[in-house]
Amino acid sequence: MIIGVLGGGQLGRMLALAGYPLGLRFRFYDPEPEVCTDGLAERVRGAWDDAAALERFADGLDVVTYEFENVPAETVRILELAGCEVLPPQRALEVSQDRLIEKQFCNDHGVATAPFVPVDSESDLRAAVARLGLPAVLKTRRGGYDGKGQVVLRTSADIVTAWSELGGQPLILEGFVPFDRELSIVAARDRAGRVVCYPLVQNIHRDGILRLTFAPAPNVTAELQQSGEAAATRILAALEYVGVAAIELFERDGALLANEMAPRVHNSGHWTIDGAVTSQFENHIRAVAGLPLGSTELRGVSVMANIIGTLPDVAAVASVPGAHVHLYDKAPRPARKIGHITLNAPDPSTLAARLPELAAVVDLDPSDREGADRVLRHW
């Protein structure tokens, strides 16, 4: 079986690395001159609306999937006309590519979110602020990632600045949630509609970028896990989804609010490569290839640290017991995710003892370390 992947970034790289042991082959499509899947598999280079290049890419493929959620609808249409099955389905892209549609979709299927109001003009923004109050977060409805495309409004004086920065495109104002912590859940759904979920994990962000993920999140009651799984199951069923998806969540007073959905494998699930019986990447490949889903059972406890901007001393990291380095073959530059490290241990106390050693060799930011210490105190 040959699986086509739209996008040649690190997620595509890890999908291929998970699929090769299953005897599967891959072909990538990406318009960039160089991508980090080069050398792993054949790649067709072309624009997202280049019908001729897409048809070359489609030739001989059994199924097509994608590693990022901003795949244009026209790309999917061309591939489907060429006879390709594209999974997850286009409806998942349509919902996740527009934050307003996404939040309305969640609410329509019984998944709570922060309050929100669409904004198309500065007067709309002022009315939305009057309705939701401050603080609030103004976001572009489409695009944006890792903190880009959003502005926090704390006082009425911020309205003009926020509109100047983001105005002129469809926007959404979201009420600011004073959350207790940031969680996420990764789930996989197969062609028969079976869903498996990984445990809720706790995330630490800084400057809009995920820095650390703790798996499982500490102090998760059976009811909270069940709530996360129910939300994921309802959303995936409503989309007739096939593959892995993630839902970013806020926990507030013991309840969950959905923040965003990613119709793909997700950064907060990278720990599953080393910390679960079946990684999120393998389960995504299993789902789209029509294979049985694998176990999501944990292998102890884990913390995942993104490598951002600067390469670590790999030998020093490898010397830390339970540490696993994953580099993406990407050139270092500020604020760029170029790899991740997973630290595993049989129990939270052992993990807490190993984390300072890892923090020393990767130069973990003090604020991230403080956040990690807070998590570990509750584990």
N, C-alpha and C positions, 0 to 999 in steps of 0.2 A: 504494500500500500504506500502511495506517495501522498503526503500531506503538504498542501501549500500554505504558507504563512504570510500574511500581509504585515509588513514591518520587519526590519532586521535589527532591532535593538536587543537589549539584554534579556528581555522576556522571551523573545523568539529564540535566542541562543539557549536559554535554559529549557525551553520546550523541546528543542531538538535533542539536547543532551539527555532528556528524560525519555524521548521516544526511540532513540537508537537501540537501547537494550531490548526493546519490544520488537525489533526487526523492521521498524518503519523507516521510510526515507522521507526527505524534506526538500522543498524548494521555496525560496524566499522571494518576495517582491518588495523593492524599496527604491525610491528615487535618489537617495543620497549617493555621493561618489564612493564613500566607504562606510560600512556598517560592521558591527561586531559579530555578525553571523558569517561574514566572509571567511572562507576557509573551512567552514563546517558543512556547507551544502551549496548547491547551485543557487545562483540568484539572477533574477531578471530585473534589470534596472529600467525604470520608466516612470513617467508622471502618473498620478493617480487616475487621470482621465484619458490615458493613452490606450485606446481600445486595442491597437495592434500589439502593443507590448503585453497587455493583460491577457490577450488571447494566446500569445506564446507561453506565458506563465501558466495558463489554464490547461494547456495541452497535456493530457495523460494523468492529470491529478484526480485523486479519488474524493477528496474533500478539501475545502479551504477554511482556515480559521484566521484569526488576527491577534496581534499582540498589543494593540492600542485601540482606544475607543473612538478616535476621530477619523476612522476610515470613511471617506465620502460615500454617500448613498449611490452615486453614479458608478463608483468602482464595483460595488456589490452587484448593481444591475448588469454591468458589462459581463461580469463573471457568471452570473446566473444565465444570461443569454447564451454564454459559451458552453452551458451545460454543467457548470460547477455547483455543487451544494456548498453553501456558505454557512458555517456554524461558529458561534451562536448566531441565531437568526437576525435579520436586519432590524426587526422590531426592537431588539435590545439596544442596537446602536441609536435608533431614533429616540428612544427614551433617555438614554444616558448622555447623549450629546447636548441636550438642552436642560439646564438646571431647573427651569420652570416646569417643563413637562415631566421631568424626573420626580420632582416633589409632588406634583399633582398625582402622578401614577402611584407613588408610595401611599399617599393619603387615600386614594381610591381603593387600595387593596389592604387597608387596615394597618398600615405602618405609619406611625407618627413621625413628624418632622418638626423642626423649628417653624414658627410662623413666617410667612413670606408674602411678598407683594411684587408683581411685575412692574418694571420701571422702563419707560420709553422716552421720558423727557425730564428736564430739571423740575418742572412743576409736579410731575409724577413722583419724583424722588422726595420732594418736600411733603407731599401728601402721604407717601409711604412712611416717612419718618414720623409724621404726626400720628399715624395709625399704629405703628409698631413700637415707637419710642426709641430711645438711645440707651446704650450703644446698640449698633446694628452693623451688618456687614453687607456692603454693596459688591455684587459679583457680576461678571459677564455671564450671560446665559449659555454661551458656547465657548469652547476653548478654555485655556488657562489650566495650569497645573503647578504643583509644588509652591503654592502661595501666590502665583501670578494671576492677574485678572481679578483681583479683589482688593477692596479698601475698607478698613474698619472706620466707622463714624462714631466718634465719642461725644462730640458736642455739635450743636447746630452750625458752628463755624466750619465744620468739616464738609458740609454739603457742597459748597462751591468747589472746594478742592477735589472732592471725590468725583463730582460730575465732570470737572475739567480733565481728570485723568482717564475716566472710563466712558464718558458720555459719547453719544453718537452711534451706539449699538444697543441691541436688546440687553437689558439688565434685569437683575432680580435683587430686591432688598430682603435680607433675612434677619429676623430677630436674633440678637446675640444670646446664646445659650450659656448660662453660668454652670457649665457641666462639672461633674465630680471627676470624670476622667474620660479619655478617648479610647474607645474600643473598636474592634472590627471583627467580622466573621467572614470566613471563606467557605464557600459551599460548592459542590459539584452536582450536576444533574445529568443523567444519562438519557439515551434516546427513548427508553421505556418510561421515563418520568421518575426514576428512583433518585433520591437526593441523599447525599452524605455531607455532613458538616464537620469542620474542624472546630476546636474549642474557641470561645471568645479569647481574643488577645488584647493586651493593653499597649497602646502606642504613645510615644513621646515625640512631639514635633517641635522644631525650632526654626524660625524664619520660614514657616510654611512647608518645610521639608521633613519627612519622616526620618528620625534619627535612630530610635530604638523601638523594638517590639519585644514584649515579654509573653511567652507562651507556656502554659495557659495564663490568662490574666488572674491575678490573685483575688481571693474572696468572691468568686463567682458562685452564686447559689444555683441550685438545680433549676429554679424558676427563671433566673436571669438567662442561663444558657438556653433553656427551652424557649424563652421569648425571642432570643436572637435567631435560633433555628427556625422558629415558626415564621418570622419575618422573611428570612431568606427563602424558605420553601414557598411561601405565598408569592413572592416576587418572581421567582424562577418559573413557577407553574404558570403564572399569568402571562409570561413572555414565551412560553413553550420553549424554554431555554435548553440548550445542550452545551455543556462545558463547565468551566469554573468561573465563578463571579465572586466579588467581594462587596460587602456593605460596610462603609465606615459609619460608626455610631458614636453618639454621646450617651453616657450614663448620667442620669440626674435623678437623685432621690430614689434609686433602685429601679428606675424605668429607663427604657432605651428610646432614643430618637435617632432616626436615620439622617445622616448628613449627605453622603453621596454613594452612588453605586458605580462599580467598575465592572464592565462586562468582559472580564479577562482575568488572567492570573494577576496577582497583586503583590506589591512590595511588602505588605504586612503578612504575607504568606510565605516569604522566602525561607523562613526558619524550617518549613516542612521538609526541605531537602534533607536535612540532617536530623530533624526532631520529630518526624512522623514516619509511620510505617510506609505510607505512600505520599509522595510530595504532591503539592497542588499542580505542578507541571505534568507529572505523570497522570494524575487523575483527569486533567484537561484533555490530554492526548487520548487516554482511554475512552473518554466520553465521546469525542468527535469521531474516533475511529470505530466506535461501536463495540468496544471491549468492556468487560465488567469493571465497575469502579473498585478501587482499592481501599483498604482500611485506612481510616484517619486516626487510628490510635497513636498516642504519643509515645515517644522514646525518651522518657524522663521529662525534664524541663529545659527551656531554651531562652536565650536572649539573642536577638538579631540586631547587629549594628551596621548601618549603612556606612560605606567608605565613600566619603564625599570630598572631591577636589584634589586630594593628595594620596598617593599610594603609600601603604604602610610597609614596614619591614616584614616581609612575608615570613622569613625565618623566625623572627621574634614572636610573631603571632602563632606560628605553628608550634612553638615551644610551650604554649599555654595549654594545659590539659583540657581536652574537650573542645578546643577551638578549631573551626573549619573556615578556610579562606575561599572565597569565590570572587575572582576577578573577571571583568567583562570584556577585556581587550579593548578598552576605550582610553583615549588620551586624557590625562588629567587636566582639569581646568576648574576654576572656582565654581562652587555650587553644583557641580556635575556628579551624579552617582556613577562611580566607576567600579563598584564592587560591594560585597557585603561580607560580614563575618558572623557566623553562628557559633555561640558558645553553649554547649550542652553539659548537663550534669544529671545525676540520678535523682536529685532532690533540690529544693530551694536553698537549703543551708549550704550545700556544696557549691551551688551556682554563685551564691553571695560571696563565698570565700574565693572563688576563681575570678570574679569580675574585676577586682582591683588590679590583678596582674594583667588582665587584658587591657584595662583602661590605661595602664602605664605604657604599654607598647603601641597602642593606637592613638595616644594623645587625645583621649575622650574629653570633650569640652566640659568644663566644670559644671555648667548648668545642666548638661545631660547627665552627668554623674550624680548630681543632687536629685534629679528626677528618678534616676535608677535606684538610688538609695531609698527614696520614698516608696517606690513600688516594692522593693525587697523587704521593707519593714512590714508590709501587709501580706506577704506571701505565706 
